[in-house]
Amino acid sequence: MKKLFFLILLLNPFVFKAFSGTTATVDMNLTISTVNEIAFTETAGGITLDITTATAGSEPDPATDTGDYGISTNDTTAAILCKYSTAGPSAGTLSITLTAPTASGTSAGAVEITVADANLVTAISNTAESTIGSSYSYAATLSEGSMTQETCEITYTLGTAV
């Protein structure tokens, strides 16, 4: 008798309706924006490039240093640009070389930095990588004489190539 009661209860459409819930729908508007993040690792106090030596009969030896950077981008045509934020040094020439990320990108090699944006790496696509190599070279000629230490700020931009 109990089995028959449960069988009737289970097969009764009104019982299912009593236990069924209501439903609702929600429209979801989803967006993935372009992500372009770049960060540089340097020693405390920044990078110091001091020209202090020369080989007899030659121009002064350039001062060099290295560092690294990391990027995250979901852009398919990103580039890393660089320029002096304000005026460059009163003498000498600063060149920067950035290694391209392993996944994608093309390094421009050593690029002389000015107050105008210059491409350092182009053709970066959908990349997230850290500890990518960077190198700095500061060169001067004898005719430029000597100069006390000057601080120059450079700006890197991960965006569209120029």
C-alpha positions in Angstrom: 0.0 0.0 0.0 2.8 2.4 0.9 4.5 1.6 -2.5 1.3 2.4 -4.4 0.9 5.7 -2.5 4.5 6.8 -3.4 4.1 5.7 -7.0 0.9 7.8 -7.3 2.6 10.7 -5.6 5.6 10.6 -8.0 3.5 10.3 -11.1 1.1 13.0 -10.2 1.9 16.2 -12.3 0.5 18.5 -9.6 3.1 17.2 -7.1 6.0 18.1 -9.5 4.5 21.6 -9.9 4.4 22.1 -6.2 8.1 21.3 -5.9 9.3 23.1 -9.0 10.9 26.6 -8.8 10.6 29.6 -10.9 13.3 30.8 -13.3 14.6 34.1 -14.4 17.0 35.3 -17.1 19.6 38.1 -16.8 21.3 39.7 -19.8 25.0 40.0 -19.1 27.1 42.7 -20.9 30.7 41.4 -20.8 33.8 43.4 -22.0 37.5 42.7 -22.1 39.4 46.0 -22.6 42.8 46.3 -24.1 45.4 45.7 -21.4 48.8 47.3 -21.7 51.0 47.1 -18.6 54.8 47.6 -18.4 57.1 47.7 -15.4 60.9 48.0 -15.1 63.2 46.6 -12.4 66.1 48.7 -11.4 68.5 49.1 -8.5 67.5 51.5 -5.7 68.1 55.1 -6.9 67.7 54.3 -10.6 70.3 53.6 -13.1 73.6 55.4 -12.9 75.8 55.8 -16.0 79.1 57.5 -15.4 81.7 57.9 -18.2 85.0 57.7 -16.4 87.6 56.1 -18.7 89.0 56.2 -22.2 91.6 54.3 -24.1 94.6 56.5 -25.1 94.0 57.8 -28.6 90.2 57.1 -28.5 87.0 58.7 -27.4 85.7 58.0 -23.9 84.5 54.5 -23.2 80.6 54.4 -22.9 79.1 53.7 -19.6 76.7 50.7 -19.6 74.2 49.0 -17.3 71.5 46.4 -17.6 68.1 45.7 -16.1 64.9 44.0 -16.9 61.3 44.7 -17.6 58.0 42.9 -17.7 54.8 43.3 -19.8 51.2 42.1 -20.0 49.2 42.9 -23.1 46.3 41.5 -24.9 46.8 43.9 -27.8 47.7 42.3 -31.1 49.9 45.2 -32.4 51.6 46.6 -29.3 54.9 48.4 -29.2 57.2 49.7 -26.5 58.2 53.4 -27.0 60.6 55.5 -25.0 61.5 59.2 -24.7 62.9 61.7 -22.3 60.1 63.0 -20.1 61.8 66.4 -20.0 65.0 67.6 -21.7 67.8 65.1 -22.1 71.3 65.5 -20.7 73.3 68.6 -21.7 76.0 66.3 -23.2 76.4 62.7 -24.3 74.0 60.3 -25.9 71.8 57.7 -24.2 70.9 54.6 -26.1 68.6 51.9 -24.8 68.2 48.3 -26.1 65.2 46.2 -25.1 65.1 42.5 -25.8 61.8 41.5 -27.4 59.5 39.2 -25.4 60.0 35.5 -26.2 56.4 35.0 -27.4 56.3 37.8 -29.9 57.9 41.2 -30.8 60.8 42.6 -32.7 63.6 44.6 -31.0 64.8 47.7 -32.8 68.3 47.2 -31.2 70.1 50.2 -29.7 67.9 53.3 -30.0 69.1 56.8 -29.2 66.7 58.5 -26.8 65.4 62.0 -27.5 62.3 64.0 -26.4 60.3 62.3 -29.2 58.9 58.8 -28.9 61.0 56.1 -30.5 60.0 52.5 -31.0 62.2 50.1 -29.0 60.1 46.9 -29.6 57.3 46.4 -32.1 54.9 43.7 -33.2 54.1 42.5 -29.7 51.0 40.4 -29.5 49.1 38.8 -26.6 52.1 38.5 -24.3 52.7 38.2 -20.5 56.3 37.9 -19.6 58.7 39.2 -16.9 62.5 39.6 -16.5 63.0 40.5 -20.2 66.5 42.1 -20.7 67.2 45.8 -21.1 70.5 47.5 -21.6 71.7 51.1 -21.4 74.6 52.8 -22.9 75.7 56.4 -22.4 78.4 57.7 -24.7 80.1 61.1 -25.1 82.8 62.6 -27.2 85.9 64.4 -26.0 84.7 67.6 -27.6 81.7 67.6 -25.2 84.0 68.1 -22.3 83.0 67.1 -18.8 79.6 67.4 -17.0 78.5 67.2 -13.4 75.8 64.6 -12.7 72.5 65.3 -14.2 69.2 63.4 -13.6 67.1 62.7 -16.6 63.7 60.9 -16.5 62.7 58.6 -19.3 59.1 57.5 -20.1 58.3 54.1 -21.5 54.9 53.5 -23.1 53.4 50.2 -24.1 50.9 51.1 -26.8 50.9 51.9 -30.5 54.1 52.2 -32.5 55.1 55.5 -34.0 
